[in-house]
Amino acid sequence: MKHLLLLLALLPNAFHAQAQQEGQAKEATYASYGEAITPDGAITVAEFEKAAANVDSMDVKLSGEVITSCTKKGCWMTVKMSDGQPMMVRFRDYAFFVPKQGLEGKQAVMQGRARKEVTPVSMLRHYAEDAGKSKEEIAAITEPETGWKFEAVGVLIKE
């Protein structure tokens, strides 16, 4: 009888320990590209926009939603800004690539330097071609764009 009471007393603790282990197993996992980084300290796109309101460039660790990536090599990706517009993310020194497909809608953490830049029509058309856009969509690009560009030294993609 003593053993049965002891077993019943310990049973809730066993379930609690198992639940804790399962909770730890559900922590976010990331695929890593480029330099090793962690998600700690990453700011959201909205926080970045606020912090960068009066500057043309800044070093930052940024978290945002991936829109797409280069379908030819994985040599760039775009991340959604607060207004829904894409921010181009390239990889320092062409040193690493991300997957060519399957990133859409996933969360990414990037560490590097953000800059306001003007992207010429020729480069915009090149990116559109890499993204698999139609000839008509590519031909419709007739104006350069000014916006934030990001040069990442490391990227994490939430799995």
Residue pairs with C-beta under 8 A, 6 or more apart in sequence:
28 39
28 158
28 159
29 158
29 159
30 39
30 109
30 156
30 157
30 158
30 159
31 156
31 157
31 159
32 154
32 155
32 156
33 91
33 96
33 97
33 98
33 154
33 155
33 156
33 157
34 91
34 92
34 95
34 96
34 152
34 153
34 154
34 155
35 111
35 153
35 154
36 154
37 61
37 109
37 111
37 153
37 154
37 155
37 156
38 156
39 63
39 109
39 156
41 61
42 61
42 62
42 63
42 109
43 51
43 60
43 61
43 62
43 63
44 62
44 63
44 64
45 62
45 63
45 64
45 79
45 80
45 81
45 82
45 87
46 82
48 60
48 62
48 114
49 81
49 82
51 58
51 60
52 58
52 60
52 114
52 148
56 115
56 116
57 113
57 114
57 115
57 116
58 113
58 114
59 112
59 113
59 114
60 111
60 112
60 113
60 114
61 109
61 110
61 111
62 79
62 109
62 110
62 111
62 114
62 150
63 107
63 108
63 109
63 110
64 79
64 80
64 81
64 87
64 107
64 108
64 110
65 79
65 80
65 105
65 106
65 107
65 108
66 77
66 78
66 79
66 80
66 103
66 104
66 105
66 106
66 107
66 108
66 157
67 77
67 78
67 79
67 80
67 86
67 104
68 77
68 78
68 86
68 103
68 104
68 131
69 76
69 77
69 78
69 98
69 99
69 100
69 101
69 103
70 76
70 77
70 97
70 100
70 127
70 130
70 131
71 100
71 101
71 130
71 131
71 132
72 100
72 130
73 97
73 100
73 130
74 97
74 98
74 99
74 100
75 90
75 91
75 94
75 97
75 130
76 88
76 89
76 90
76 91
76 127
76 130
77 89
77 98
77 103
77 108
77 155
78 86
78 87
78 88
78 89
79 86
79 87
79 89
79 108
79 110
79 150
80 86
80 87
81 87
81 147
81 148
85 147
87 114
87 147
87 148
87 149
87 150
88 119
88 127
88 147
88 149
88 150
89 108
89 110
89 149
89 150
89 151
89 152
89 155
90 149
90 150
90 151
90 152
91 97
91 98
91 151
91 152
91 155
92 112
92 151
92 152
92 153
96 155
98 155
98 157
99 157
103 157
106 157
106 158
106 159
107 157
107 158
108 155
108 156
108 157
108 158
109 155
109 156
109 158
110 150
110 152
110 154
110 155
110 156
111 152
111 153
111 154
111 155
112 150
112 151
112 152
112 153
112 154
113 150
113 151
114 148
114 149
114 150
114 151
115 148
115 149
115 150
115 151
116 146
116 147
116 148
116 149
117 146
117 147
117 148
117 149
118 144
118 145
118 146
119 127
119 144
119 145
119 146
119 147
119 149
120 144
121 141
121 142
121 143
121 144
124 141
124 144
124 145
125 138
125 141
128 137
128 138
128 141
129 138
